[in-house]
């Protein structure tokens, strides 16, 4: 809603079965837009089902980057949630643990495989 106070946090991870290509670095490319849409399809419901869920207002993919090798792709997002006296304080460690459980130990996000050492919440 207009004037609503929100707080932002970052969510970063690496997908091991999505080969990085240069068109993933171009925000207006077809590949960027379609991959961004898929990421939102998987990420937003996870966070809506977490402890911040009632106050969660969505994530935006800020970019994709090459992983350790060209066979993997890093994903950088900025997510938002409400902030106020009725909203619990954001706890990145708690959200990390919840996401770890929801992604089978940071190994699976929908059709994607994750590098289990790549998940960062506000870090």
Steps between C-alpha positions, in 0.01 A plus 500: 500500500623856442714629783540154652830453678700209364835351577716325243730203519711314248464138403782345297558144383656299217314268265722213388286375211447833322788577266600865514477683169572866429134572418425435870698819569271706276185601694292551185595173334239228457713255700541744793127577513389137477754384761404791726135397476584140590708616799207707633275197451723295730638757747191704593289202618790375715527832679123533528506171692782612730482688829500833313220378269216719626722806453684390185439713191713335232846461353656656194782335310777756478728290286653172399873434509730216398554239769838345575485356152281582202282200581337683791325833548491724805173677580486831686166625630369778720194413703263722697283458805297734715653676794324644798410449865273204416759330278755262655863610459663344197726213603727394211622187684142383555402565136817319386411193710143502370614527138756225560219270611269602215770433237600152621816621670568767235507246219174554310292796385223370277664363186838640600786350698675729745857521621439415867768745613365793298196628690543840663229700673612859551862399458 
